Every structure is written in structure tokens, then in C-alpha cells.
Amino acid sequence: MSKTSSGLFSGTLGEQADLEEDYYTRYLNDGGSVLDVRVLPGSSGMRIPRRLTPEQMMFLTDKYEVEFAQVYELGPGRNGGGGQYYIYSGTRRSVTVPISSTTILISHTHPGGSAFPSRKDMQLMALLARVGSPQRVSTIVPRGKKVVKFSSKG
Ligand SMILES: [Zn+2]
């Protein structure tokens, strides 16, 4: 609302956009469900309503053929409770996530199927520790293989 030169108020009319999130739930034939996105979150990230399972992370990776990462931003509660989950997408070989004292890297995917942490993966864990994040172990979700744990040491 603003005041016009004649001293009257003016306002703007508009049609309400659909209350749409950037993600939605997709139901599968086997009765399970996955979270899908309307736009790739990229390195700015997308807030999501719940933690994704490794299978749900791999669904996104298979569909979009890029690495995805899932991050938990610690909340104000005890042990970081009440925080928020975010996903990030990158390229076929990398994904960029935020680094802060309140960041927990839950998992990231390897579309190429490597079950080993890359040098950059380990460097990122060291960086998280250096800035004060309590996290020491994260997980890799490799395509076609079991989830793997890793730390800054390998
Ligand atoms: Zn990796």
C-alpha cells in the first residue's frame, strides 16, 4: 500500500499463485514413495520436509544423473533438534554444500558408483570439523552398491 499524489492510498491486485513447493511426493508401484523436485536445487539448496532415505537420494540421482547431497542444519534444540533438512544438486561428479558450524552432511550420492570417498569428500569432512561442526562421519550412496561411511581419514 502506498500513498498517491492525490493523497489517496493505492494497492496492488493480483492472482494468488498456487501454494506450490519446489518438491512433491511421488508414489511408486511397490507402495513406497519418493520425493521429487520441480526444479533442481543446485548449490543454493532446497529445504525439504523430512530426511530422505538412501533409496530416495538414489531416485533423484538416477532421474537427474547428477550428484545429490543431503544436509541437516542443526536447530536450537538439544543435540541440534528442531533443525531443517536441505538437498543440493551438482554435476555428474560433484556437488557443492554449505560449510558451517551448524552443518551436518548426512549423505551424498555417487552416480558413477564409486564406493570410496574422493579426496574432496575427505577434505570437506576435515573442513566441517575445522569450522566447528560436531560431525565426524558421513555417508556415500553409490549407485548400485551399499551405503558407505567415511570420515576425513577415509
Ligand atoms: Zn563423494
Backbone and ligand atoms as CSV (ligand in chain L), in Angstrom:
chain,resi,resn,atom,element,x,y,z
A,1,MET,N,N,0.849,-1.188,0.000
A,1,MET,CA,C,0.000,0.000,0.000
A,1,MET,C,C,0.890,1.244,0.000
A,2,SER,N,N,0.567,2.177,-0.844
A,2,SER,CA,C,1.339,3.415,-0.858
A,2,SER,C,C,0.403,4.593,-1.083
A,3,LYS,N,N,0.871,5.761,-0.780
A,3,LYS,CA,C,0.036,6.958,-0.899
A,3,LYS,C,C,0.229,7.574,-2.282
A,4,THR,N,N,-0.852,7.914,-2.971
A,4,THR,CA,C,-0.739,8.522,-4.296
A,4,THR,C,C,-0.568,10.032,-4.128
A,5,SER,N,N,-0.275,10.717,-5.248
A,5,SER,CA,C,-0.055,12.167,-5.188
A,5,SER,C,C,-1.316,12.900,-4.750
A,6,SER,N,N,-2.474,12.288,-4.997
A,6,SER,CA,C,-3.720,12.951,-4.596
A,6,SER,C,C,-4.018,12.724,-3.120
A,7,GLY,N,N,-3.154,12.001,-2.468
A,7,GLY,CA,C,-3.374,11.800,-1.056
A,7,GLY,C,C,-4.168,10.547,-0.732
A,8,LEU,N,N,-4.634,9.840,-1.769
A,8,LEU,CA,C,-5.360,8.591,-1.536
A,8,LEU,C,C,-4.375,7.433,-1.506
A,9,PHE,N,N,-4.813,6.360,-0.940
A,9,PHE,CA,C,-3.964,5.171,-0.915
A,9,PHE,C,C,-4.178,4.343,-2.169
A,10,SER,N,N,-3.191,3.670,-2.604
A,10,SER,CA,C,-3.354,2.714,-3.698
A,10,SER,C,C,-2.855,1.355,-3.251
A,11,GLY,N,N,-3.379,0.334,-3.901
A,11,GLY,CA,C,-2.947,-1.022,-3.583
A,11,GLY,C,C,-2.832,-1.812,-4.859
A,12,THR,N,N,-2.187,-2.966,-4.778
A,12,THR,CA,C,-1.991,-3.798,-5.962
A,12,THR,C,C,-2.817,-5.068,-5.860
A,13,LEU,N,N,-3.516,-5.349,-6.940
A,13,LEU,CA,C,-4.293,-6.581,-7.005
A,13,LEU,C,C,-3.479,-7.634,-7.735
A,14,GLY,N,N,-3.749,-8.899,-7.455
A,14,GLY,CA,C,-3.072,-9.961,-8.177
A,14,GLY,C,C,-3.723,-11.279,-7.881
A,15,GLU,N,N,-3.442,-12.222,-8.740
A,15,GLU,CA,C,-3.994,-13.551,-8.521
A,15,GLU,C,C,-3.014,-14.343,-7.667
A,16,GLN,N,N,-3.514,-15.005,-6.669
A,16,GLN,CA,C,-2.664,-15.807,-5.794
A,16,GLN,C,C,-2.069,-16.972,-6.582
A,17,ALA,N,N,-0.773,-17.079,-6.518
A,17,ALA,CA,C,-0.143,-18.228,-7.173
A,17,ALA,C,C,-0.471,-19.488,-6.377
A,18,ASP,N,N,-0.463,-20.617,-7.036
A,18,ASP,CA,C,-0.676,-21.880,-6.327
A,18,ASP,C,C,0.347,-22.006,-5.215
A,19,LEU,N,N,-0.095,-22.506,-4.104
A,19,LEU,CA,C,0.833,-22.701,-2.998
A,19,LEU,C,C,1.631,-23.972,-3.276
A,20,GLU,N,N,2.617,-23.835,-4.108
A,20,GLU,CA,C,3.394,-24.988,-4.533
A,20,GLU,C,C,4.776,-24.942,-3.933
A,21,GLU,N,N,5.230,-26.077,-3.493
A,21,GLU,CA,C,6.611,-26.197,-3.071
A,21,GLU,C,C,7.437,-26.606,-4.286
A,22,ASP,N,N,8.745,-26.539,-4.136
A,22,ASP,CA,C,9.626,-26.946,-5.227
A,22,ASP,C,C,9.787,-28.461,-5.285
A,23,TYR,N,N,9.145,-29.165,-4.341
A,23,TYR,CA,C,9.227,-30.625,-4.334
A,23,TYR,C,C,7.820,-31.203,-4.204
A,24,TYR,N,N,7.679,-32.475,-4.504
A,24,TYR,CA,C,6.398,-33.156,-4.303
A,24,TYR,C,C,6.673,-34.635,-4.059
A,25,THR,N,N,5.672,-35.326,-3.543
A,25,THR,CA,C,5.832,-36.748,-3.253
A,25,THR,C,C,5.333,-37.561,-4.435
A,26,ARG,N,N,6.148,-38.497,-4.866
A,26,ARG,CA,C,5.779,-39.379,-5.969
A,26,ARG,C,C,5.577,-40.784,-5.395
A,27,TYR,N,N,4.430,-41.364,-5.653
A,27,TYR,CA,C,4.131,-42.685,-5.110
A,27,TYR,C,C,4.510,-43.764,-6.126
A,28,LEU,N,N,5.151,-44.809,-5.631
A,28,LEU,CA,C,5.671,-45.854,-6.508
A,28,LEU,C,C,4.736,-47.056,-6.514
A,29,ASN,N,N,4.892,-47.887,-7.540
A,29,ASN,CA,C,4.045,-49.077,-7.679
A,29,ASN,C,C,4.186,-50.037,-6.510
A,30,ASP,N,N,5.379,-50.050,-5.898
A,30,ASP,CA,C,5.596,-51.003,-4.795
A,30,ASP,C,C,5.034,-50.476,-3.475
A,31,GLY,N,N,4.348,-49.337,-3.505
A,31,GLY,CA,C,3.750,-48.803,-2.297
A,31,GLY,C,C,4.629,-47.787,-1.589
A,32,GLY,N,N,5.892,-47.707,-1.992
A,32,GLY,CA,C,6.789,-46.723,-1.392
A,32,GLY,C,C,6.554,-45.341,-1.981
A,33,SER,N,N,7.255,-44.387,-1.475
A,33,SER,CA,C,7.155,-43.047,-2.034
A,33,SER,C,C,8.526,-42.394,-2.036
A,34,VAL,N,N,8.717,-41.487,-2.972
A,34,VAL,CA,C,9.967,-40.737,-3.062
A,34,VAL,C,C,9.631,-39.259,-3.175
A,35,LEU,N,N,10.600,-38.447,-2.818
A,35,LEU,CA,C,10.443,-37.015,-3.010
A,35,LEU,C,C,11.045,-36.665,-4.352
A,36,ASP,N,N,10.294,-35.945,-5.183
A,36,ASP,CA,C,10.820,-35.484,-6.469
A,36,ASP,C,C,10.808,-33.963,-6.468
A,37,VAL,N,N,11.581,-33.377,-7.372
A,37,VAL,CA,C,11.710,-31.918,-7.402
A,37,VAL,C,C,11.146,-31.347,-8.698
A,38,ARG,N,N,10.643,-30.131,-8.638
A,38,ARG,CA,C,10.170,-29.444,-9.845
A,38,ARG,C,C,11.306,-28.671,-10.497
A,39,VAL,N,N,12.260,-28.271,-9.693
A,39,VAL,CA,C,13.473,-27.618,-10.197
A,39,VAL,C,C,14.647,-28.215,-9.441
A,40,LEU,N,N,15.792,-28.306,-10.095
A,40,LEU,CA,C,16.968,-28.815,-9.396
A,40,LEU,C,C,17.404,-27.797,-8.345
A,41,PRO,N,N,17.740,-28.274,-7.144
A,41,PRO,CA,C,18.092,-27.317,-6.089
A,41,PRO,C,C,19.423,-26.614,-6.312
A,42,GLY,N,N,20.337,-27.244,-7.089
A,42,GLY,CA,C,21.644,-26.634,-7.323
A,42,GLY,C,C,22.394,-26.387,-6.029
A,43,SER,N,N,23.316,-25.426,-6.076
A,43,SER,CA,C,24.135,-25.163,-4.886
A,43,SER,C,C,23.453,-24.203,-3.925
A,44,SER,N,N,22.311,-23.638,-4.300
A,44,SER,CA,C,21.584,-22.822,-3.305
A,44,SER,C,C,20.762,-23.707,-2.387
A,45,GLY,N,N,20.459,-24.920,-2.835
A,45,GLY,CA,C,19.768,-25.854,-1.958
A,45,GLY,C,C,18.268,-25.674,-1.938
A,46,MET,N,N,17.601,-26.682,-1.424
A,46,MET,CA,C,16.147,-26.673,-1.310
A,46,MET,C,C,15.786,-27.276,0.050
A,47,ARG,N,N,14.970,-26.553,0.784
A,47,ARG,CA,C,14.515,-27.064,2.067
A,47,ARG,C,C,13.495,-28.165,1.816
A,48,ILE,N,N,13.646,-29.294,2.486
A,48,ILE,CA,C,12.710,-30.404,2.300
A,48,ILE,C,C,12.091,-30.768,3.646
A,49,PRO,N,N,10.932,-31.417,3.628
A,49,PRO,CA,C,10.175,-31.592,4.867
A,49,PRO,C,C,10.689,-32.705,5.774
A,50,ARG,N,N,11.510,-33.591,5.266
A,50,ARG,CA,C,11.945,-34.716,6.086
A,50,ARG,C,C,13.255,-35.267,5.546
A,51,ARG,N,N,13.859,-36.105,6.369
A,51,ARG,CA,C,15.112,-36.739,5.964
A,51,ARG,C,C,14.833,-37.774,4.880
A,52,LEU,N,N,15.666,-37.801,3.844
A,52,LEU,CA,C,15.487,-38.767,2.760
A,52,LEU,C,C,16.307,-40.014,3.029
A,53,THR,N,N,15.763,-41.168,2.662
A,53,THR,CA,C,16.496,-42.426,2.782
A,53,THR,C,C,17.523,-42.510,1.650
A,54,PRO,N,N,18.497,-43.418,1.782
A,54,PRO,CA,C,19.449,-43.623,0.675
A,54,PRO,C,C,18.730,-43.946,-0.640
A,55,GLU,N,N,17.653,-44.733,-0.566
A,55,GLU,CA,C,16.901,-45.079,-1.781
A,55,GLU,C,C,16.280,-43.830,-2.411
A,56,GLN,N,N,15.785,-42.950,-1.579
A,56,GLN,CA,C,15.183,-41.717,-2.099
A,56,GLN,C,C,16.244,-40.792,-2.689
A,57,MET,N,N,17.443,-40.785,-2.092
A,57,MET,CA,C,18.552,-39.999,-2.657
A,57,MET,C,C,18.949,-40.559,-4.016
A,58,MET,N,N,18.970,-41.904,-4.121
A,58,MET,CA,C,19.369,-42.520,-5.389
A,58,MET,C,C,18.291,-42.341,-6.458
A,59,PHE,N,N,17.024,-42.270,-6.058
A,59,PHE,CA,C,15.964,-41.987,-7.029
A,59,PHE,C,C,16.262,-40.662,-7.737
A,60,LEU,N,N,16.595,-39.628,-6.964
A,60,LEU,CA,C,16.874,-38.312,-7.554
A,60,LEU,C,C,18.104,-38.372,-8.454
A,61,THR,N,N,19.125,-39.101,-7.980
A,61,THR,CA,C,20.368,-39.222,-8.743
A,61,THR,C,C,20.139,-39.948,-10.064
A,62,ASP,N,N,19.369,-41.043,-9.996
A,62,ASP,CA,C,19.063,-41.805,-11.217
A,62,ASP,C,C,18.273,-40.952,-12.204
A,63,LYS,N,N,17.327,-40.191,-11.689
A,63,LYS,CA,C,16.447,-39.433,-12.571
A,63,LYS,C,C,17.165,-38.259,-13.236
A,64,TYR,N,N,18.010,-37.563,-12.466
A,64,TYR,CA,C,18.621,-36.335,-12.998
A,64,TYR,C,C,20.090,-36.506,-13.368
A,65,GLU,N,N,20.651,-37.678,-13.064
A,65,GLU,CA,C,22.020,-38.003,-13.483
A,65,GLU,C,C,23.059,-37.024,-12.961
A,66,VAL,N,N,22.839,-36.520,-11.750
A,66,VAL,CA,C,23.843,-35.680,-11.094
A,66,VAL,C,C,23.936,-36.092,-9.625
A,67,GLU,N,N,25.020,-35.650,-8.999
A,67,GLU,CA,C,25.184,-35.910,-7.570
A,67,GLU,C,C,24.190,-35.084,-6.766
A,68,PHE,N,N,23.659,-35.715,-5.718
A,68,PHE,CA,C,22.818,-35.009,-4.753
A,68,PHE,C,C,23.462,-35.125,-3.381
A,69,ALA,N,N,23.278,-34.104,-2.559
A,69,ALA,CA,C,23.729,-34.145,-1.174
A,69,ALA,C,C,22.574,-33.744,-0.284
A,70,GLN,N,N,22.548,-34.348,0.906
A,70,GLN,CA,C,21.527,-34.013,1.891
A,70,GLN,C,C,22.219,-33.484,3.138
A,71,VAL,N,N,21.747,-32.340,3.593
A,71,VAL,CA,C,22.365,-31.652,4.718
A,71,VAL,C,C,21.322,-31.423,5.800
A,72,TYR,N,N,21.749,-31.546,7.060
A,72,TYR,CA,C,20.897,-31.157,8.182
A,72,TYR,C,C,21.505,-29.918,8.817
A,73,GLU,N,N,20.715,-28.888,8.900
A,73,GLU,CA,C,21.161,-27.677,9.599
A,73,GLU,C,C,20.661,-27.770,11.032
A,74,LEU,N,N,21.597,-27.830,11.981
A,74,LEU,CA,C,21.253,-28.018,13.388
A,74,LEU,C,C,20.282,-26.941,13.861
A,75,GLY,N,N,19.314,-27.374,14.669
A,75,GLY,CA,C,18.344,-26.448,15.216
A,75,GLY,C,C,18.713,-26.028,16.626
A,76,PRO,N,N,17.846,-25.272,17.258
A,76,PRO,CA,C,18.125,-24.721,18.585
A,76,PRO,C,C,17.931,-25.717,19.722
A,77,GLY,N,N,17.329,-26.881,19.434
A,77,GLY,CA,C,17.023,-27.847,20.492
A,77,GLY,C,C,18.255,-28.595,20.977
A,78,ARG,N,N,18.009,-29.438,21.945
A,78,ARG,CA,C,19.099,-30.257,22.467
A,78,ARG,C,C,19.642,-31.161,21.361
A,79,ASN,N,N,20.949,-31.303,21.297
A,79,ASN,CA,C,21.613,-32.085,20.240
A,79,ASN,C,C,21.218,-31.632,18.841
A,80,GLY,N,N,20.895,-30.349,18.692
A,80,GLY,CA,C,20.593,-29.813,17.361
A,80,GLY,C,C,19.200,-30.121,16.871
A,81,GLY,N,N,18.328,-30.551,17.778
A,81,GLY,CA,C,16.951,-30.855,17.378
A,81,GLY,C,C,16.236,-29.619,16.855
A,82,GLY,N,N,15.181,-29.878,16.087
A,82,GLY,CA,C,14.395,-28.764,15.546
A,82,GLY,C,C,15.054,-28.077,14.370
A,83,GLY,N,N,16.015,-28.754,13.753
A,83,GLY,CA,C,16.689,-28.179,12.593
A,83,GLY,C,C,15.938,-28.470,11.307
A,84,GLN,N,N,16.614,-28.222,10.188
A,84,GLN,CA,C,15.977,-28.360,8.881
A,84,GLN,C,C,16.832,-29.197,7.938
A,85,TYR,N,N,16.152,-29.950,7.085
A,85,TYR,CA,C,16.838,-30.737,6.063
A,85,TYR,C,C,16.854,-29.976,4.731
A,86,TYR,N,N,17.969,-30.085,4.023
A,86,TYR,CA,C,18.112,-29.446,2.709
A,86,TYR,C,C,18.741,-30.442,1.746
A,87,ILE,N,N,18.389,-30.334,0.466
A,87,ILE,CA,C,19.113,-31.092,-0.552
A,87,ILE,C,C,19.779,-30.127,-1.522
A,88,TYR,N,N,20.879,-30.610,-2.106
A,88,TYR,CA,C,21.660,-29.845,-3.070
A,88,TYR,C,C,21.926,-30.757,-4.254
A,89,SER,N,N,22.008,-30.182,-5.445
A,89,SER,CA,C,22.383,-30.970,-6.616
A,89,SER,C,C,23.584,-30.321,-7.281
A,90,GLY,N,N,24.346,-31.154,-7.977
A,90,GLY,CA,C,25.560,-30.662,-8.614
A,90,GLY,C,C,25.675,-31.164,-10.037
A,91,THR,N,N,26.849,-31.672,-10.341
A,91,THR,CA,C,27.108,-32.222,-11.658
A,91,THR,C,C,27.230,-33.733,-11.512
A,92,ARG,N,N,27.632,-34.376,-12.579
A,92,ARG,CA,C,27.800,-35.825,-12.542
A,92,ARG,C,C,28.893,-36.238,-11.545
A,93,ARG,N,N,29.836,-35.340,-11.288
A,93,ARG,CA,C,30.984,-35.711,-10.451
A,93,ARG,C,C,31.149,-34.885,-9.188
A,94,SER,N,N,30.298,-33.916,-8.964
A,94,SER,CA,C,30.473,-33.128,-7.740
A,94,SER,C,C,29.174,-32.455,-7.334
A,95,VAL,N,N,29.139,-32.044,-6.074
A,95,VAL,CA,C,28.009,-31.268,-5.565
A,95,VAL,C,C,28.561,-30.348,-4.485
A,96,THR,N,N,28.077,-29.125,-4.459
A,96,THR,CA,C,28.584,-28.125,-3.521
A,96,THR,C,C,27.579,-27.917,-2.397
A,97,VAL,N,N,28.074,-27.973,-1.161
A,97,VAL,CA,C,27.205,-27.805,0.011
A,97,VAL,C,C,27.765,-26.689,0.900
A,98,PRO,N,N,26.938,-26.122,1.761
A,98,PRO,CA,C,27.435,-25.085,2.671
A,98,PRO,C,C,28.318,-25.689,3.753
A,99,ILE,N,N,29.215,-24.887,4.284
A,99,ILE,CA,C,30.116,-25.315,5.358
A,99,ILE,C,C,29.914,-24.364,6.523
A,100,SER,N,N,29.474,-24.881,7.651
A,100,SER,CA,C,29.354,-24.020,8.836
A,100,SER,C,C,29.357,-24.883,10.083
A,101,SER,N,N,29.423,-24.232,11.217
A,101,SER,CA,C,29.463,-24.953,12.497
A,101,SER,C,C,28.150,-25.680,12.773
A,102,THR,N,N,27.089,-25.335,12.018
A,102,THR,CA,C,25.783,-25.972,12.251
A,102,THR,C,C,25.399,-26.915,11.118
A,103,THR,N,N,26.361,-27.215,10.236
A,103,THR,CA,C,26.070,-28.072,9.085
A,103,THR,C,C,26.435,-29.521,9.357
A,104,ILE,N,N,25.496,-30.422,9.073
A,104,ILE,CA,C,25.766,-31.859,9.115
A,104,ILE,C,C,25.499,-32.410,7.723
A,105,LEU,N,N,26.543,-32.963,7.085
A,105,LEU,CA,C,26.360,-33.597,5.779
A,105,LEU,C,C,25.878,-35.024,6.017
A,106,ILE,N,N,24.605,-35.259,5.806
A,106,ILE,CA,C,24.062,-36.589,6.069
A,106,ILE,C,C,24.563,-37.581,5.037
A,107,SER,N,N,24.434,-37.228,3.761
A,107,SER,CA,C,24.846,-38.155,2.704
A,107,SER,C,C,25.019,-37.403,1.394
A,108,HIS,N,N,25.760,-38.027,0.498
A,108,HIS,CA,C,25.787,-37.560,-0.889
A,108,HIS,C,C,25.900,-38.772,-1.780
A,109,THR,N,N,25.467,-38.634,-3.023
A,109,THR,CA,C,25.417,-39.780,-3.920
A,109,THR,C,C,26.617,-39.788,-4.865
A,110,HIS,N,N,26.949,-40.973,-5.346
A,110,HIS,CA,C,27.966,-41.149,-6.374
A,110,HIS,C,C,27.299,-41.787,-7.588
A,111,PRO,N,N,26.909,-40.976,-8.576
A,111,PRO,CA,C,26.247,-41.531,-9.769
A,111,PRO,C,C,27.123,-42.545,-10.494
A,112,GLY,N,N,28.450,-42.376,-10.399
A,112,GLY,CA,C,29.364,-43.290,-11.073
A,112,GLY,C,C,29.527,-44.616,-10.350
A,113,GLY,N,N,29.000,-44.715,-9.129
A,113,GLY,CA,C,29.021,-45.980,-8.417
A,113,GLY,C,C,30.231,-46.211,-7.534
A,114,SER,N,N,31.132,-45.237,-7.421
A,114,SER,CA,C,32.310,-45.446,-6.580
A,114,SER,C,C,31.900,-45.560,-5.113
A,115,ALA,N,N,32.408,-46.615,-4.456
A,115,ALA,CA,C,32.088,-46.845,-3.047
A,115,ALA,C,C,33.168,-46.264,-2.143
A,116,PHE,N,N,34.028,-45.422,-2.688
A,116,PHE,CA,C,35.107,-44.836,-1.903
A,116,PHE,C,C,34.977,-43.319,-1.866
A,117,PRO,N,N,35.351,-42.707,-0.721
A,117,PRO,CA,C,35.318,-41.246,-0.671
A,117,PRO,C,C,36.412,-40.658,-1.554
A,118,SER,N,N,36.115,-39.573,-2.230
A,118,SER,CA,C,37.136,-38.891,-3.022
A,118,SER,C,C,37.975,-38.033,-2.076
A,119,ARG,N,N,39.098,-37.534,-2.587
A,119,ARG,CA,C,39.926,-36.638,-1.782
A,119,ARG,C,C,39.095,-35.433,-1.333
A,120,LYS,N,N,38.252,-34.915,-2.247
A,120,LYS,CA,C,37.412,-33.761,-1.897
A,120,LYS,C,C,36.402,-34.116,-0.804
A,121,ASP,N,N,35.887,-35.342,-0.846
A,121,ASP,CA,C,34.953,-35.777,0.202
A,121,ASP,C,C,35.625,-35.699,1.571
A,122,MET,N,N,36.846,-36.223,1.644
A,122,MET,CA,C,37.563,-36.253,2.926
A,122,MET,C,C,37.954,-34.837,3.349
A,123,GLN,N,N,38.350,-34.013,2.372
A,123,GLN,CA,C,38.710,-32.625,2.693
A,123,GLN,C,C,37.506,-31.879,3.263
A,124,LEU,N,N,36.329,-32.170,2.721
A,124,LEU,CA,C,35.125,-31.491,3.200
A,124,LEU,C,C,34.816,-31.866,4.648
A,125,MET,N,N,35.023,-33.140,4.989
A,125,MET,CA,C,34.791,-33.552,6.381
A,125,MET,C,C,35.781,-32.858,7.319
A,126,ALA,N,N,37.028,-32.708,6.862
A,126,ALA,CA,C,38.033,-32.010,7.676
A,126,ALA,C,C,37.638,-30.544,7.844
A,127,LEU,N,N,37.118,-29.952,6.785
A,127,LEU,CA,C,36.704,-28.547,6.830
A,127,LEU,C,C,35.533,-28.346,7.794
A,128,LEU,N,N,34.593,-29.271,7.759
A,128,LEU,CA,C,33.450,-29.175,8.680
A,128,LEU,C,C,33.929,-29.201,10.132
A,129,ALA,N,N,34.877,-30.108,10.408
A,129,ALA,CA,C,35.408,-30.202,11.766
A,129,ALA,C,C,36.126,-28.905,12.141
A,130,ARG,N,N,36.862,-28.342,11.184
A,130,ARG,CA,C,37.652,-27.138,11.465
A,130,ARG,C,C,36.761,-25.940,11.806
A,131,VAL,N,N,35.606,-25.842,11.133
A,131,VAL,CA,C,34.735,-24.684,11.411
A,131,VAL,C,C,33.817,-24.937,12.614
A,132,GLY,N,N,33.931,-26.129,13.227
A,132,GLY,CA,C,33.193,-26.344,14.460
A,132,GLY,C,C,31.975,-27.231,14.368
A,133,SER,N,N,31.736,-27.822,13.202
A,133,SER,CA,C,30.623,-28.763,13.107
A,133,SER,C,C,30.941,-29.993,13.962
A,134,PRO,N,N,29.964,-30.524,14.690
A,134,PRO,CA,C,30.216,-31.703,15.531
A,134,PRO,C,C,30.355,-32.993,14.724
A,135,GLN,N,N,30.142,-32.922,13.423
A,135,GLN,CA,C,30.110,-34.145,12.625
A,135,GLN,C,C,31.495,-34.678,12.299
A,136,ARG,N,N,31.644,-36.001,12.377
A,136,ARG,CA,C,32.914,-36.631,12.004
A,136,ARG,C,C,32.743,-37.720,10.945
A,137,VAL,N,N,31.532,-38.271,10.814
A,137,VAL,CA,C,31.298,-39.362,9.860
A,137,VAL,C,C,30.084,-39.022,8.999
A,138,SER,N,N,30.221,-39.255,7.684
A,138,SER,CA,C,29.095,-39.045,6.773
A,138,SER,C,C,28.930,-40.299,5.923
A,139,THR,N,N,27.970,-40.299,5.018
A,139,THR,CA,C,27.755,-41.480,4.201
A,139,THR,C,C,27.722,-41.136,2.716
A,140,ILE,N,N,28.177,-42.112,1.936
A,140,ILE,CA,C,28.095,-42.046,0.474
A,140,ILE,C,C,27.037,-43.046,0.036
A,141,VAL,N,N,26.193,-42.629,-0.899
A,141,VAL,CA,C,25.211,-43.530,-1.502
A,141,VAL,C,C,25.669,-43.786,-2.937
A,142,PRO,N,N,26.411,-44.891,-3.158
A,142,PRO,CA,C,26.914,-45.164,-4.505
A,142,PRO,C,C,25.839,-45.865,-5.339
A,143,ARG,N,N,25.748,-45.518,-6.599
A,143,ARG,CA,C,24.763,-46.182,-7.452
A,143,ARG,C,C,25.060,-47.678,-7.532
A,144,GLY,N,N,24.058,-48.484,-7.251
A,144,GLY,CA,C,24.198,-49.933,-7.396
A,144,GLY,C,C,24.935,-50.628,-6.272
A,145,LYS,N,N,25.341,-49.871,-5.243
A,145,LYS,CA,C,26.078,-50.511,-4.133
A,145,LYS,C,C,25.505,-50.067,-2.806
A,146,LYS,N,N,26.015,-50.699,-1.740
A,146,LYS,CA,C,25.536,-50.371,-0.397
A,146,LYS,C,C,26.095,-49.030,0.069
A,147,VAL,N,N,25.373,-48.412,0.979
A,147,VAL,CA,C,25.809,-47.151,1.571
A,147,VAL,C,C,27.143,-47.334,2.296
A,148,VAL,N,N,28.037,-46.350,2.159
A,148,VAL,CA,C,29.375,-46.434,2.732
A,148,VAL,C,C,29.588,-45.263,3.679
A,149,LYS,N,N,30.196,-45.531,4.843
A,149,LYS,CA,C,30.546,-44.449,5.762
A,149,LYS,C,C,31.957,-43.958,5.478
A,150,PHE,N,N,32.174,-42.674,5.724
A,150,PHE,CA,C,33.541,-42.159,5.563
A,150,PHE,C,C,33.758,-40.986,6.509
A,151,SER,N,N,35.064,-40.696,6.722
A,151,SER,CA,C,35.449,-39.566,7.565
A,151,SER,C,C,36.540,-38.785,6.839
A,152,SER,N,N,37.149,-37.841,7.521
A,152,SER,CA,C,38.224,-37.067,6.903
A,152,SER,C,C,39.449,-37.937,6.631
A,153,LYS,N,N,39.479,-39.132,7.264
A,153,LYS,CA,C,40.636,-40.028,7.086
A,153,LYS,C,C,40.392,-41.124,6.049
A,154,GLY,N,N,39.193,-41.182,5.546
A,154,GLY,CA,C,38.947,-42.177,4.508
A,154,GLY,C,C,37.689,-42.991,4.759
L,1,ZN,ZN,ZN,31.841,-38.146,-2.943
